[in-house]
Amino acid sequence: MSAALPLPLQLIWLVPLYGFSGMLLSLPWATGWIKRNGPRPAAYLNLLVTLLAVVHGSLAIREVVSLGPQHLEFAWFQAADLNLRLGFDLSLTNLAALELVTTMSLVCQVFALGYLDKEWSLARFYALVGFFEGAMSGVVLSSNLFMSYFLLEMLTLSTYLLVGFWYAQPLVVTAARDAFLTKRVGDVLLLMGVVALSAWAGSMEFTDLYAWAARAKAEQLISPLAGTLLGLGLIAGPMGKCAQFPMHLWLDEAWRGPTPPRSCATPWW
């Protein structure tokens, strides 16, 4: 990490933590430790930290426009030839995606204030949204496969919990289970691709992988069949997360969670 970078860029790792902090701040109300004032304070705290994430992302975009793309990384674990690092790519593309994630999360949370106004577990919903926001923010900033895979697993868990939000209903439990199992298929295939690619390329950093892919194509380091299987493994995870064919089976059941279409009969205003 360069000390010469402006503060919004040096502290960009805080943006995913804003979402996770919203989850932690919601726990006293979600678990029933605080009952006197109802669950709404948890919603307001999540709105505040998400607004901070939006502002921080905007400041980071302004700095990247002036300075150009930047890269931050922190050593996490090293043993023998295994070197795992937490890296953040700070380009206009990454930061624009980050701003989209945080802004949409803010809009969703404002909408939920009316949509789930009488929901007894409102604080739990906001905790789950904060968890999802933090994981998604980390994914769009990640600079390596290790960090991306770790955060994608967190997205799988958060999807399961959000789809199964109304867990007292049997059909909701079934929908959450189907969503989780479908995503697990994609995650396992993705893990196979990550392990194979890291073994062949010797690195998990995206910039190193781009260079290795160009060299592998020019020098035919792997066979066409191996390259095809590797590509299919790497896209299997995103296919499961985004409900792309043939891993779309859980999407029609996801409406059983607290999704906007169910609010059509009860406008929040």
C-alpha positions in Angstrom: 0.0 0.0 0.0 1.4 3.4 -1.0 1.5 6.0 1.6 1.3 8.7 -1.1 -2.2 7.7 -2.1 -5.1 10.0 -1.0 -6.9 8.9 2.1 -10.1 7.7 0.3 -8.0 5.3 -1.7 -5.9 4.1 1.2 -9.0 3.3 3.2 -11.0 1.8 0.4 -11.0 -1.5 2.3 -13.4 0.1 4.7 -16.2 0.1 2.1 -17.0 -3.6 2.4 -16.7 -3.3 6.1 -19.4 -0.6 6.2 -21.9 -3.3 5.1 -20.6 -5.8 7.6 -20.6 -3.2 10.4 -24.3 -2.6 9.6 -24.9 -6.3 10.2 -23.1 -6.2 13.5 -25.0 -3.0 14.6 -28.3 -4.7 13.9 -27.6 -7.8 16.0 -28.8 -6.3 19.4 -32.3 -5.8 17.8 -32.2 -8.9 15.6 -31.5 -11.1 18.6 -34.0 -9.4 20.9 -31.4 -8.0 23.3 -33.0 -4.5 22.8 -36.8 -4.6 22.6 -38.1 -1.3 24.0 -37.8 0.9 20.8 -38.6 -1.8 18.3 -36.3 -2.8 15.3 -36.3 0.5 13.5 -33.0 1.8 15.0 -31.3 -1.1 13.3 -32.7 0.1 9.9 -31.5 3.7 10.5 -28.0 2.5 11.5 -27.8 0.4 8.3 -28.9 3.4 6.2 -26.2 5.5 7.8 -23.3 3.2 7.2 -24.5 2.5 3.6 -24.7 6.2 3.0 -21.1 6.4 4.2 -20.2 3.7 1.7 -21.8 5.6 -1.1 -19.9 8.8 -0.1 -16.6 7.0 0.3 -17.0 5.4 -3.1 -17.7 8.8 -4.7 -14.6 10.3 -3.2 -12.5 7.3 -4.4 -13.9 7.7 -7.9 -12.9 11.4 -7.9 -9.3 10.5 -6.9 -9.0 7.7 -9.5 -10.1 10.1 -12.2 -7.3 12.4 -11.2 -4.5 9.8 -10.5 -5.5 6.9 -12.7 -6.0 3.2 -11.7 -4.4 2.1 -8.4 -3.8 -1.2 -6.6 -3.7 -2.0 -2.9 -2.7 -5.3 -1.4 -2.1 -6.6 2.1 -0.2 -9.8 3.0 -2.6 -12.3 4.7 -1.0 -15.8 4.7 2.3 -17.2 3.5 3.6 -20.8 3.8 6.2 -22.4 1.5 5.3 -21.3 -2.0 1.7 -20.4 -1.0 1.2 -16.6 -0.8 -2.3 -15.4 -0.1 -3.0 -11.7 -0.3 -6.0 -9.4 0.1 -5.9 -7.1 -2.9 -8.1 -4.3 -4.2 -8.1 -3.1 -7.8 -9.1 0.6 -7.9 -10.0 1.4 -11.5 -13.0 3.4 -12.8 -14.7 0.1 -13.7 -14.3 -1.4 -10.3 -15.3 1.7 -8.4 -18.3 2.3 -10.7 -19.5 -1.2 -9.9 -18.9 -0.5 -6.2 -20.9 2.7 -6.4 -23.7 0.8 -8.1 -23.8 -1.9 -5.4 -23.8 0.6 -2.5 -26.3 3.0 -4.1 -28.7 0.1 -5.0 -28.4 -1.2 -1.4 -29.3 2.2 -0.1 -32.3 2.5 -2.3 -33.4 -1.0 -1.4 -33.1 -0.2 2.3 -35.1 3.0 2.0 -37.8 1.0 0.2 -37.8 -1.7 2.9 -38.6 0.9 5.6 -42.2 1.0 4.2 -42.4 -2.4 2.6 -41.5 -4.3 5.8 -42.9 -1.6 8.1 -44.9 -4.1 10.3 -42.4 -6.9 10.0 -41.4 -8.1 13.5 -37.9 -9.2 12.3 -37.1 -6.0 10.4 -33.7 -5.8 12.2 -32.7 -9.3 10.9 -33.6 -8.3 7.4 -31.3 -5.3 7.6 -28.5 -7.4 9.1 -28.8 -9.8 6.1 -28.8 -6.9 3.6 -25.7 -5.5 5.3 -24.0 -8.8 5.1 -24.9 -9.1 1.4 -23.8 -5.6 0.7 -20.4 -6.1 2.3 -19.7 -9.3 0.4 -20.8 -7.8 -2.9 -18.7 -4.7 -2.4 -15.6 -6.9 -1.7 -16.2 -8.9 -4.9 -16.2 -5.9 -7.2 -13.0 -4.6 -5.6 -11.2 -7.9 -5.4 -7.9 -8.3 -7.3 -7.4 -12.1 -7.0 -9.3 -15.3 -7.2 -8.7 -16.3 -3.6 -10.5 -13.2 -2.2 -13.2 -13.4 -4.9 -14.0 -17.1 -4.1 -14.2 -16.4 -0.4 -16.6 -13.5 -0.9 -18.7 -15.5 -3.4 -19.2 -18.1 -0.7 -20.5 -15.4 1.6 -22.9 -14.3 -1.1 -24.2 -17.9 -1.3 -24.9 -17.9 2.4 -26.6 -14.5 2.4 -28.8 -15.5 -0.5 -29.9 -18.6 1.4 -30.7 -16.5 4.5 -32.6 -13.8 2.5 -34.7 -16.2 0.4 -35.5 -18.1 3.6 -36.2 -15.0 5.6 -39.8 -16.1 6.4 -38.6 -19.5 7.7 -41.8 -20.4 9.4 -43.4 -21.1 6.0 -42.5 -24.6 4.6 -42.4 -23.4 1.0 -39.9 -20.7 2.0 -37.6 -23.3 3.6 -37.8 -25.4 0.4 -37.0 -22.3 -1.8 -34.0 -21.4 0.4 -32.7 -25.0 0.3 -33.0 -25.2 -3.5 -31.2 -21.8 -4.0 -28.4 -22.9 -1.7 -27.9 -26.3 -3.3 -28.0 -24.9 -6.8 -25.4 -22.3 -5.9 -23.3 -25.0 -4.2 -23.0 -26.9 -7.5 -21.6 -23.8 -9.1 -19.3 -23.1 -6.2 -17.8 -26.6 -6.2 -17.1 -26.3 -10.0 -15.6 -22.9 -9.4 -13.4 -24.2 -6.7 -12.1 -26.9 -9.0 -11.3 -24.2 -11.6 -9.6 -22.0 -9.0 -7.4 -24.8 -7.7 -6.4 -26.0 -11.2 -5.7 -22.4 -12.5 -3.6 -21.5 -9.4 -1.6 -24.7 -9.8 -0.9 -24.0 -13.5 -0.3 -20.3 -13.3 1.4 -20.2 -9.9 -0.6 -17.1 -8.9 -4.1 -16.0 -8.1 -3.7 -12.3 -8.9 -5.8 -11.3 -11.9 -3.0 -9.3 -13.5 -0.7 -12.4 -13.3 -3.4 -14.6 -14.6 -4.0 -12.3 -17.6 -0.3 -12.6 -18.5 -0.2 -16.3 -18.0 -3.3 -16.8 -20.2 -1.7 -14.9 -23.1 1.5 -17.0 -22.7 -0.4 -20.2 -22.4 -2.3 -19.5 -25.6 0.9 -18.5 -27.5 3.0 -21.5 -26.2 0.1 -24.0 -25.9 0.9 -24.7 -22.3 -2.4 -26.6 -21.8 -4.5 -28.6 -24.2 -7.7 -27.2 -25.7 -9.8 -29.7 -23.7 -8.2 -28.6 -20.4 -8.7 -24.9 -21.3 -12.3 -25.5 -22.1 -12.9 -27.3 -18.9 -11.1 -24.6 -17.0 -13.2 -21.9 -18.5 -16.4 -23.8 -17.8 -15.3 -24.3 -14.1 -14.5 -20.6 -13.7 -17.9 -19.4 -15.0 -19.9 -22.0 -13.2 -19.8 -20.0 -9.9 -21.1 -16.8 -11.5 -23.7 -18.8 -13.4 -25.1 -20.2 -10.1 -25.0 -16.8 -8.4 -26.8 -15.1 -11.2 -29.3 -17.9 -12.0 -28.0 -18.4 -15.5 -29.1 -21.4 -17.5 -28.8 -24.3 -16.6 -28.5 -23.1 -12.9 -31.6 -21.0 -13.0 -33.8 -23.5 -11.2 -33.9 -21.5 -7.9 -34.9 -18.2 -9.4 -38.6 -18.8 -9.7 -38.7 -19.7 -6.0 -36.7 -16.7 -4.8 -39.8 -14.5 -4.7 -40.8 -16.3 -1.5 -38.2 -14.1 0.3 -38.9 -10.4 0.9 -38.6 -9.2 -2.7 -40.2 -6.0 -4.2 -42.8 -7.8 -6.4 -44.7 -8.9 -3.3 -45.2 -5.2 -2.3 -47.4 -4.3 -5.2 -50.6 -4.7 -3.2 -49.2 -2.5 -0.3 -47.5 0.6 -1.5 -45.1 2.0 1.2 -46.4 5.5 0.9 
